[in-house]
Amino acid sequence: MSTQIYQSTNFKVYKTEQGFIVHNVDKDFSNGHTHVQKYDTCMVMIKLLKDKRPPKSKSRYFLESLLRLSDDEVYKHELERLLLSV
């Protein structure tokens, strides 16, 4: 069971028993969501996606999560390039 705790124009954040879910509402849920452990991480992801900035983190999971949430092809290409260097 989850409860929505945040909503912006393009994103929703849900609190679950195991952590949080970030969903890009412009994408189908099955292809446009990711699971994270901390609320702060959700907000960092949303900010990076809105600003289309590369993350400082080189964590494979973090990059894959951003890639899954993004609907911008140019930004996705940049994230894929970063993933190759991990």
MARBA-3410 file (N, C-alpha, C, O; in Angstrom, 1 decimal):
86
0.8,-1.2,0.0,0.0,0.0,0.0,0.9,1.2,0.0,1.9,1.3,0.7 ~ 0.5,2.3,-0.7,1.3,3.5,-0.8,0.3,4.7,-0.7,-0.9,4.6,-1.0 ~ 1.0,5.8,-0.3,0.2,7.1,-0.1,1.0,8.1,-0.8,2.2,8.3,-0.7 ~ 0.3,8.9,-1.7,0.9,10.0,-2.4,1.3,11.1,-1.4,0.4,11.5,-0.6 ~ 2.6,11.6,-1.4,3.0,12.6,-0.5,3.5,13.8,-1.2,3.7,14.8,-0.5
3.7,13.8,-2.5,4.2,14.9,-3.2,3.6,14.9,-4.7,3.5,13.8,-5.2 ~ 3.4,16.1,-5.2,3.0,16.1,-6.6,3.4,17.4,-7.2,3.2,18.5,-6.6 ~ 4.0,17.4,-8.4,4.3,18.5,-9.2,3.7,18.3,-10.5,2.9,17.4,-10.7 ~ 4.0,19.2,-11.5,3.4,19.1,-12.8,3.6,17.7,-13.4,2.7,17.1,-14.0 ~ 4.8,17.2,-13.3,5.2,16.0,-14.0,5.5,14.8,-13.1,5.6,13.7,-13.6
5.6,15.0,-11.8,6.0,13.9,-11.0,5.1,13.8,-9.7,4.6,14.7,-9.2 ~ 5.0,12.5,-9.3,4.4,12.2,-8.0,5.3,11.3,-7.2,6.1,10.6,-7.8 ~ 5.3,11.5,-5.9,6.1,10.7,-5.0,5.1,10.0,-4.0,4.2,10.6,-3.5 ~ 5.3,8.7,-3.9,4.5,7.9,-3.0,5.4,7.3,-1.9,6.5,6.9,-2.1 ~ 4.8,7.3,-0.7,5.5,6.6,0.5,5.0,5.2,0.5,3.7,5.0,0.5
5.9,4.3,0.6,5.5,2.9,0.7,6.1,2.3,2.0,6.9,3.0,2.7 ~ 5.8,1.1,2.3,6.4,0.4,3.5,7.9,0.3,3.4,8.6,0.3,4.4 ~ 8.4,0.1,2.1,9.9,-0.1,1.9,10.6,1.2,1.6,11.9,1.2,1.5 ~ 10.0,2.3,1.4,10.7,3.6,1.0,9.7,4.5,0.2,8.6,4.8,0.7 ~ 10.2,4.9,-1.0,9.4,5.8,-1.8,9.4,5.4,-3.2,10.3,4.6,-3.7
8.4,5.8,-4.0,8.3,5.6,-5.4,8.2,7.0,-6.1,7.4,7.8,-5.6 ~ 9.0,7.2,-7.1,8.9,8.4,-7.9,8.3,8.0,-9.2,8.7,7.0,-9.8 ~ 7.3,8.7,-9.7,6.6,8.4,-10.9,6.5,9.6,-11.8,6.1,10.7,-11.4 ~ 6.9,9.5,-13.1,6.8,10.5,-14.1,5.4,10.3,-14.6,5.1,9.3,-15.3 ~ 4.5,11.3,-14.4,3.1,11.1,-14.8,2.9,11.2,-16.3,1.8,10.8,-16.8
3.9,11.6,-17.0,3.8,11.7,-18.5,4.1,10.4,-19.1,4.1,10.2,-20.3 ~ 4.5,9.4,-18.3,4.9,8.0,-18.8,4.0,7.0,-18.1,3.5,7.2,-17.0 ~ 3.8,5.9,-18.8,3.1,4.8,-18.2,3.8,4.4,-16.9,5.0,4.4,-16.8 ~ 3.0,4.0,-15.8,3.6,3.7,-14.5,4.7,2.6,-14.7,5.7,2.7,-14.0 ~ 4.4,1.6,-15.4,5.3,0.4,-15.5,6.6,0.8,-16.1,7.6,0.2,-15.8
6.7,1.8,-16.9,7.9,2.3,-17.6,8.4,3.6,-17.1,9.5,4.1,-17.5 ~ 7.7,4.2,-16.1,8.1,5.6,-15.7,8.2,5.8,-14.2,7.8,6.9,-13.7 ~ 8.6,4.8,-13.5,8.7,4.9,-12.0,10.0,4.2,-11.5,10.6,3.4,-12.2 ~ 10.4,4.6,-10.3,11.5,4.0,-9.7,11.3,4.0,-8.2,10.6,4.8,-7.7 ~ 12.0,3.1,-7.5,12.0,3.0,-6.1,13.3,3.5,-5.5,14.3,3.2,-5.9
13.1,4.3,-4.4,14.3,4.8,-3.7,14.0,4.7,-2.2,12.9,4.6,-1.7 ~ 15.1,4.9,-1.4,15.0,4.7,0.0,14.7,6.0,0.8,14.1,5.9,1.9 ~ 15.1,7.1,0.3,15.0,8.4,1.0,14.2,9.4,0.2,14.3,9.5,-1.0 ~ 13.4,10.2,0.9,12.6,11.3,0.3,13.5,12.3,-0.3,13.2,12.8,-1.4 ~ 14.6,12.6,0.3,15.5,13.6,-0.2,16.1,13.2,-1.6,16.2,14.0,-2.5
16.3,11.9,-1.8,16.7,11.4,-3.1,15.7,11.6,-4.1,16.0,11.9,-5.3 ~ 14.4,11.4,-3.8,13.3,11.7,-4.7,13.3,13.1,-5.2,13.2,13.4,-6.4 ~ 13.5,14.0,-4.3,13.5,15.4,-4.6,14.7,15.8,-5.4,14.6,16.7,-6.3 ~ 15.9,15.2,-5.2,17.1,15.5,-6.0,16.8,15.0,-7.4,17.1,15.7,-8.4 ~ 16.3,13.8,-7.5,16.0,13.2,-8.9,15.0,14.2,-9.7,15.2,14.5,-10.8
14.0,14.6,-9.0,13.0,15.4,-9.7,13.6,16.7,-10.1,13.4,17.2,-11.2 ~ 14.5,17.3,-9.3,15.1,18.6,-9.6,16.1,18.4,-10.8,16.1,19.2,-11.7 ~ 16.9,17.3,-10.8,17.8,17.0,-11.9,17.0,16.8,-13.2,17.4,17.3,-14.3 ~ 15.9,16.1,-13.1,15.1,15.8,-14.3,14.4,17.1,-14.9,14.4,17.3,-16.1 ~ 13.9,18.0,-14.0,13.3,19.2,-14.4,14.4,20.1,-15.1,14.1,20.8,-16.1
15.6,20.2,-14.5,16.6,21.1,-15.0,17.5,20.4,-16.1,18.3,21.1,-16.7 ~ 17.3,19.1,-16.3,18.0,18.3,-17.2,19.6,18.5,-17.0,20.3,18.7,-18.0 ~ 19.9,18.3,-15.7,21.3,18.4,-15.4,21.9,17.0,-15.1,21.2,16.2,-14.6 ~ 23.1,16.8,-15.4,23.8,15.5,-15.0,23.9,15.4,-13.5,24.2,16.4,-12.9 ~ 23.8,14.2,-13.0,23.9,14.0,-11.6,25.4,14.0,-11.2,26.3,13.6,-12.0
25.7,14.4,-9.9,27.0,14.2,-9.4,27.3,12.7,-9.1,28.4,12.3,-9.2 ~ 26.3,12.0,-8.7,26.4,10.6,-8.3,26.7,9.8,-9.6,26.0,10.0,-10.6 ~ 27.6,8.9,-9.4,27.8,7.9,-10.5,27.3,6.5,-10.2,27.8,5.5,-10.8 ~ 26.4,6.5,-9.3,25.8,5.2,-8.9,25.0,4.7,-10.1,24.2,5.4,-10.7 ~ 25.2,3.4,-10.5,24.5,2.8,-11.6,23.0,2.9,-11.3,22.2,3.2,-12.3
22.5,2.5,-10.1,21.1,2.5,-9.9,20.5,3.9,-10.0,19.4,4.1,-10.5 ~ 21.2,4.9,-9.5,20.7,6.3,-9.6,20.6,6.7,-11.0,19.6,7.3,-11.4 ~ 21.6,6.4,-11.8,21.6,6.8,-13.3,20.5,6.1,-14.0,19.8,6.6,-14.8 ~ 20.3,4.8,-13.7,19.3,4.0,-14.4,17.9,4.5,-14.0,16.9,4.5,-14.8 ~ 17.8,4.9,-12.7,16.5,5.5,-12.2,16.1,6.8,-13.0,15.0,7.0,-13.4
17.1,7.6,-13.1,16.9,8.9,-13.9,16.5,8.6,-15.3,15.6,9.2,-15.9 ~ 17.2,7.6,-15.9,16.9,7.2,-17.3,15.5,6.7,-17.4,14.8,7.0,-18.4 ~ 15.1,5.9,-16.5,13.7,5.4,-16.5,12.6,6.5,-16.3,11.6,6.4,-16.9 ~ 12.9,7.5,-15.5,12.0,8.6,-15.3,11.9,9.6,-16.4,10.9,10.3,-16.6 ~ 13.0,9.8,-17.1,13.1,10.9,-18.1,12.3,10.6,-19.3,12.1,9.4,-19.7
11.7,11.6,-19.9,11.0,11.5,-21.1,11.7,12.5,-22.2,11.1,12.7,-23.3 ~ 12.8,13.0,-21.9,13.6,13.9,-22.8,14.7,13.0,-23.4,15.6,12.6,-22.8 ~ 14.6,12.9,-24.7,15.6,12.0,-25.5,17.0,12.5,-25.4,18.0,11.7,-25.3 ~ 17.2,13.8,-25.4,18.6,14.4,-25.3,19.2,14.1,-23.9,20.3,13.7,-23.8 ~ 18.4,14.3,-22.9,18.8,14.1,-21.5,19.1,12.6,-21.3,20.0,12.2,-20.7
18.2,11.7,-21.9,18.4,10.3,-21.8,19.7,9.8,-22.4,20.4,9.0,-21.9 ~ 20.0,10.4,-23.6,21.3,10.1,-24.3,22.5,10.5,-23.4,23.4,9.7,-23.3 ~ 22.4,11.6,-22.7,23.5,12.0,-21.8,23.6,11.0,-20.6,24.7,10.7,-20.2 ~ 22.5,10.6,-20.1,22.5,9.6,-19.0,23.1,8.3,-19.4,23.8,7.6,-18.7 ~ 22.7,7.9,-20.6,23.3,6.6,-21.2,24.8,6.7,-21.4,25.5,5.7,-21.1
25.3,7.9,-21.8,26.7,8.1,-21.9,27.4,8.0,-20.6,28.4,7.3,-20.4 ~ 26.8,8.6,-19.5,27.3,8.5,-18.2,27.3,7.0,-17.7,28.2,6.6,-17.0 ~ 26.3,6.3,-18.0,26.2,4.9,-17.6,27.3,4.0,-18.2,27.8,3.1,-17.6 ~ 27.7,4.4,-19.4,28.8,3.6,-20.0,30.1,3.8,-19.3,31.0,2.9,-19.3 ~ 30.3,4.9,-18.6,31.5,5.1,-17.9,31.5,4.6,-16.4,32.5,4.7,-15.7
30.4,4.0,-16.0,30.3,3.4,-14.7,30.8,2.0,-14.7,30.8,1.4,-13.6
END
